[in-house]
Structure formats: structure tokens, C-alpha cells
Amino acid sequence: MFPAILTRRRGVDRNIVRLLRDRTEGNTMVKVWRQIQENHVEEYLQRKDLYTTLLMTVLKPGGIVSALGHTFQAPPPPRELPSARLLRQQCPGLQEPDPLHFWHCAQNGFHKKVVKKLSGEGAGSAEWFTSIGNEHSQIVSFVLTCEESAEKLQPMCHGVMNRFRLANQPVPKILYVDCGCCRAQGRTAVETSFQPWVDNGMVVRLDIFHWIHRFDAAIRTESHSKYATFKSALAGAVLAYNRTDLELLIKAVRAKDLPALKCVSDEDVVRRYISREQLKHHVRRVTLGVQETFRLVHLAIEELKGPAGLDENGVSLFKTPEAIDEMWAAQQRHLECIQDPPDMNMYRVARNTTTNNVDVPYYKCLRGNNSLEGFHKTLPNMIPGPHCAARPYQVYLISGIARWNSDRTSDAVFGGRGRRHRIYSAPPQHPLSAAVRGVCGGELPGPC
């Protein structure tokens, strides 16, 4: 109930601490609305805590109320706040920042952007931001290093393995990396860093997206008209759609107008009536194997080295035939690294959806480290402003990643029924939940 947080030398008003939360580069009205909502919910939890505390004093063992077994009424749920749109209409003086500014922060090189914000005494002390995530896109550990070497990353790797050991968690089955997946002889740097896990059966695989992206070094420009065709051919050479899932989705689409679509072939249904988003979320993809991938990639490269690889001005997609041949020869040794391990499920069912009265599973892909791309885009915005000193830099990073992990926990609950966090302070939540169950005999409405 004390309105300040005391440190060793000074005290800080709680309201000031609350305003330091969820800092981003732009304070939009949505950000203001989130801040007001979080403050209101925290005040609601404090009052709920006071209510349960007073009731606990009445329910002491041996008392009259305790002997009668009386159950008290649960506190009312919190009232919903006005929307951000309404706040924007009432406060026309608060202008939204230019959205193009945020697009600039969402381009490639996310790790460089967040490291460049480190200023003051820590300026220039870090060049790389390396993170380890799980299948739910949560960040397990991260580190800032002056170089991307096994020696600098060793403490983080040992720390993660110790945490798993102390928590009695099983060894991960697979580890996806963007480089260092294999070598001609001996162990790789990644396998050496995680040697105890590798000895217990963990396999190291190369992320397919990064493998495909490596061919860009032999391509003249990404704006070439045949660039998308080549990338699609590479993806199709590695991954194929699961036939059973595809047939189920086609059945669901046909159910919308069965008489009209009965005579339409499956290929035309996929091309004309099924979107890319539906294929992404309702149809699983499997790797084709080393030999089939080699054959399809070789055919695509040989085809596009000829007239099929020219644009309308007669410019070839590849810099030179020798450049793409050299790149293909270098990437052939990774064909085994991008294949799925046998008998390992690469998808989980997030929820069940209904399309035209047909039940269709909604899948979440666990393959590769593409699940961390959203985190990489959000990462620079966790540090407010263009520059930040070392100590607050660490605070902002830890706070932002903790919030990111809490949101990913909610997304991981089957059916999307996870708790949507409006407050991220753990201390007032867990003791209050236990007190509520003891007093009211169940969960309370609202966040807690």
C-alpha cells in the first residue's frame, strides 16, 4: 500500500515507475491506452487484494464465520476502459507519429539496430545480439557479444543447459541454427557448445529460410522479374504439402457450393479458391529428401540459366552462370542439414476451426527459427530513442523480453484461450490468486 518504491539511496514514486513501462519509440494513443489500462488493472488488483485480506482475517480457524462455512461474494469484474479511438477523439492535440518511421525500424538487420543504440560507456562494446528461443517463440536466453564466436557464446550455452538440468527438463530434440550446422570433419562449433545435449540425442539442423536466402549472393538483383519464381522453386524443391491435409482443405472449400465446384478439378480449386494463408495454416509441409531436393534444385537452376531466366529486357536473373554454379556446389553439402529428422512432428495443432461446416485443424509450424522473426522486428523498439546508456539498456531489454514471453505463453494455449495479459507484474498476481481460491472457492473474473 506504500506509494513509493524504496532503493538504497532514494525513493521513486510508483506512478513514475509505471510510466517507464512498455517504452517504444513512438507514444501513440494506443500506447497511452495500454498504459492507462495497465495502471487501472493494477489498482483493481490492489483493491481486490485488500478485500481478500480483510476476509481472511474474518475466516480465521475457530471463528463463528469459519464454523458456519459461509462463502463471501466475489468482487465485481473490472470495468472496461474507453477505446483508444475514443481517447484519440477526445484528445485531438496528441498527434500520431509518422508510420513510415516504424517501417524503417522493421527492415533487415534487426540485431545491428538494437546494438547501435548502446551509448555512453558501453558504446562500441557489443556488435552482436544472439538469442535462443523455444518452439513457442519465447526467448530462453540472450547475450550481447563483441564478436560472433564460440568462445563468446559459450557462457550462454552452458547457462541454458544448466537451467534445463536444474529444472529437470528433457534435452531438446532439435536445434535450428542459421550457420555452423555441419563441417567436413569433426564436430561443429554449435555441437561443441551443446555437447552434452548432442550426446543425448539432440540434432542440429540448418534453417531452410536461411539456406534459401544464401542463393541471393549469386542473383543480380531482388527486383528481377524471375526472382520470386526462383525462390518459389527452391522452396518447392525442399518442402511439399501434406496430401491428406490438402484434400481436407479442398473438401472444406468445395462444401461452400458443392454443385458448382463439383466439376472443378483439385488443381483449379487450389489455384482459384484457396488463399496462401489457408495453405499456410491448414496444410502441413514435409521435406522431400536429399535426392529429390537435389534433382529439383538442379532442374530449376539449369532452366533459369537459359532464356527462362531473362526478364523483359533480356537481363539474366543470375550474375553469371559460374556464380550460381559455384553457389549451388557450396550449398549441396547442406541438403542433409535442411531435412526433417525422421519420426519428428514439425507442427502442433493450435486450435480447431470450422470452414463451411467442415472441421479443419489450424497448425503452428515448429520448424526452423522463423518463429523468432517477429521478435527480431520488435527488438529494436524495446529500447526507447536512438541512444541508451548501458544500465537502462539492460533494464529495457529484460523488461521487454519478459513481456514478449508472457504474451507468447498466452498464444501457446490450445484454442487461443490463454490469458491476455493486461498487467505483467508477477508479485501481485500469484499470492492473490491463491487467496482468491481460498476465500471464494474459485477463480475470480478479470485479470489476476
BELHUGI-V753798 format. One record per run of one state. SS is the DSSP state (alpha for helix, beta for strand, coil for the rest). FROM is the first residue (numbers start at 1). LEN is the number of residues. If there is no record, write none. Layout:
[[SS FROM LEN] [SS FROM LEN]]
This chain:
[[coil 1 3] [beta 4 3] [coil 7 4] [beta 11 3] [alpha 14 6] [coil 20 9] [alpha 29 30] [coil 59 5] [alpha 64 5] [coil 69 15] [alpha 84 7] [coil 91 8] [alpha 99 7] [coil 106 4] [alpha 110 7] [coil 117 1] [beta 118 1] [coil 119 1] [alpha 120 3] [coil 123 5] [beta 128 6] [coil 134 5] [beta 139 7] [coil 146 4] [alpha 150 17] [coil 167 7] [beta 174 4] [coil 178 11] [alpha 189 5] [coil 194 1] [alpha 195 5] [coil 200 3] [beta 203 4] [coil 207 1] [alpha 208 11] [beta 219 1] [coil 220 7] [alpha 227 12] [beta 239 3] [coil 242 1] [alpha 243 12] [coil 255 3] [alpha 258 4] [coil 262 4] [alpha 266 8] [coil 274 2] [alpha 276 7] [coil 283 2] [beta 285 3] [coil 288 2] [alpha 290 15] [coil 305 2] [alpha 307 3] [beta 310 1] [coil 311 5] [beta 316 1] [coil 317 1] [beta 318 1] [coil 319 2] [alpha 321 14] [coil 335 12] [beta 347 9] [coil 356 2] [beta 358 8] [coil 366 4] [alpha 370 13] [coil 383 5] [beta 388 1] [coil 389 1] [alpha 390 22] [coil 412 2] [alpha 414 3] [coil 417 10] [alpha 427 14] [coil 441 8]]
